[in-house]
Amino acid sequence: MRKEADQQGKTVFETVTFASILEREIGNANQSAEAIERDRRMVSDLFWRRLRDNHALESDATLEYARGESKVQHSIEETRFDSPYNTYRYRGLPPGPISNPGLASLRATLFPLSNPYYFFLNNPKTGETFFAVTFEEHKHNKVKNGL
């Protein structure tokens, strides 16, 4: 994996930091290991594209880490919280990992699953991940999932 990271021009620190976000973003006891692996790989591709596009990651996991709390939905005001770990406010990766990523998240970081999506959300009850290409589709998914 170190060799793969080197070949991709990624540092170990960057890889672990990115994987730590995936670890906290995707994964619910109601999901199968296969679904978690697929969803992490898809979100990995989505997040890498956001970084390439200089778009904020807008990760709820980093916002929760910054605020020291876990919430299903954050308000606009909460997304303005001033912390370098708040990827709604600051572009790029946070200054360091937000969790201890497992092997599946490290693999997903280095081997993303190509997809057309730019937005995603998790159903808080089922853990199922819903993807969207456009922000309009994303808003529809939020309503459909009670968010």
C-alpha positions as CSV (number, residue, x, y, z in Angstrom):
1,M,0.0,0.0,0.0
2,R,2.9,2.4,0.6
3,K,4.2,1.6,-2.8
4,E,0.7,2.3,-4.3
5,A,0.5,5.6,-2.4
6,D,3.9,6.6,-3.6
7,Q,3.0,5.8,-7.2
8,Q,-0.1,8.0,-6.8
9,G,1.9,10.8,-5.4
10,K,0.2,10.6,-2.0
11,T,2.0,10.6,1.3
12,V,1.3,8.1,4.0
13,F,0.0,10.9,6.3
14,E,-2.3,12.1,3.5
15,T,-3.5,8.6,2.9
16,V,-4.2,7.9,6.6
17,T,-5.9,11.3,7.0
18,F,-8.2,10.7,4.0
19,A,-8.9,7.1,5.1
20,S,-9.8,8.3,8.6
21,I,-12.6,10.4,7.1
22,L,-13.9,7.5,5.0
23,E,-13.9,5.4,8.2
24,R,-16.2,7.8,10.0
25,E,-18.4,8.7,6.9
26,I,-19.4,5.2,5.8
27,G,-20.3,2.2,7.8
28,N,-23.3,1.1,9.8
29,A,-24.0,-2.1,11.6
30,N,-27.1,-2.5,9.4
31,Q,-24.9,-2.7,6.2
32,S,-23.0,-5.7,4.9
33,A,-19.3,-5.6,4.7
34,E,-19.6,-5.6,0.9
35,A,-21.9,-2.6,0.9
36,I,-19.6,-0.7,3.2
37,E,-16.5,-1.5,1.0
38,R,-18.3,-0.4,-2.2
39,D,-19.7,2.8,-0.6
40,R,-16.3,3.7,0.8
41,R,-14.7,3.2,-2.5
42,M,-17.4,5.3,-4.2
43,V,-17.1,8.1,-1.6
44,S,-13.3,8.0,-2.0
45,D,-13.6,8.7,-5.7
46,L,-16.1,11.5,-5.0
47,F,-13.9,13.1,-2.4
48,W,-10.8,12.8,-4.5
49,R,-12.6,14.6,-7.3
50,R,-13.8,17.3,-4.9
51,L,-10.2,17.9,-3.9
52,R,-9.0,18.0,-7.5
53,D,-11.8,20.5,-8.3
54,N,-10.8,22.7,-5.3
55,H,-14.3,22.0,-3.9
56,A,-14.7,21.7,-0.1
57,L,-15.0,18.1,1.1
58,E,-18.0,19.1,3.2
59,S,-17.6,16.0,5.4
60,D,-20.0,15.7,8.3
61,A,-17.4,13.4,10.0
62,T,-14.8,16.1,10.1
63,L,-17.3,18.7,11.4
64,E,-18.4,16.2,14.1
65,Y,-14.7,15.8,15.0
66,A,-14.1,19.5,15.1
67,R,-17.2,20.2,17.2
68,G,-16.8,17.2,19.5
69,E,-20.3,15.9,18.9
70,S,-22.2,13.4,16.7
71,K,-25.3,14.6,14.9
72,V,-27.5,13.3,12.1
73,Q,-27.9,16.7,10.5
74,H,-26.0,20.0,10.9
75,S,-27.4,23.4,10.6
76,I,-25.9,26.0,8.3
77,E,-24.6,27.9,11.4
78,E,-22.9,24.7,12.6
79,T,-21.1,24.3,9.3
80,R,-19.5,27.7,9.9
81,F,-17.7,26.5,13.0
82,D,-14.1,27.7,13.0
83,S,-11.7,24.8,13.1
84,P,-9.1,23.6,10.6
85,Y,-10.9,20.3,10.8
86,N,-14.1,21.7,9.5
87,T,-14.1,20.7,5.8
88,Y,-17.2,22.7,5.2
89,R,-15.3,25.9,5.9
90,Y,-11.8,25.0,4.8
91,R,-10.8,23.3,1.6
92,G,-8.5,20.4,1.4
93,L,-7.8,17.7,3.9
94,P,-7.8,18.6,7.6
95,P,-4.5,18.8,9.4
96,G,-4.5,15.2,10.5
97,P,-6.6,12.0,10.9
98,I,-10.0,12.2,12.7
99,S,-10.1,8.4,13.5
100,N,-8.1,5.3,13.3
101,P,-8.9,3.9,9.8
102,G,-9.2,0.2,9.2
103,L,-7.7,-1.7,6.3
104,A,-10.9,-1.4,4.2
105,S,-10.8,2.5,4.4
106,L,-7.1,2.5,3.5
107,R,-7.8,0.3,0.5
108,A,-10.8,2.5,-0.5
109,T,-8.5,5.6,-0.3
110,L,-6.0,4.1,-2.7
111,F,-8.4,2.2,-4.9
112,P,-11.5,4.3,-5.4
113,L,-14.4,3.1,-7.5
114,S,-15.0,5.5,-10.4
115,N,-18.5,6.9,-10.5
116,P,-20.3,10.0,-11.7
117,Y,-21.5,11.2,-8.3
118,Y,-20.6,14.4,-6.5
119,F,-22.9,14.2,-3.5
120,F,-23.9,11.5,-1.0
121,L,-25.8,11.0,2.3
122,N,-26.4,8.2,4.7
123,N,-29.8,7.2,5.9
124,P,-29.4,7.5,9.7
125,K,-31.6,4.5,10.4
126,T,-30.5,2.0,7.7
127,G,-27.0,3.3,7.0
128,E,-27.7,3.0,3.3
129,T,-25.8,5.5,1.2
130,F,-27.6,7.5,-1.4
131,F,-25.6,9.1,-4.2
132,A,-26.4,12.1,-6.5
133,V,-24.8,13.7,-9.5
134,T,-26.4,17.1,-9.0
135,F,-27.2,19.2,-5.9
136,E,-30.9,19.1,-6.8
137,E,-30.8,15.3,-6.7
138,H,-29.0,15.4,-3.4
139,K,-31.7,17.7,-2.0
140,H,-34.3,15.2,-3.2
141,N,-32.4,12.4,-1.5
142,K,-32.4,14.4,1.8
143,V,-36.1,14.8,1.7
144,K,-36.7,11.1,0.8
145,N,-34.5,10.1,3.8
146,G,-36.0,12.5,6.3
147,L,-33.0,14.8,6.5
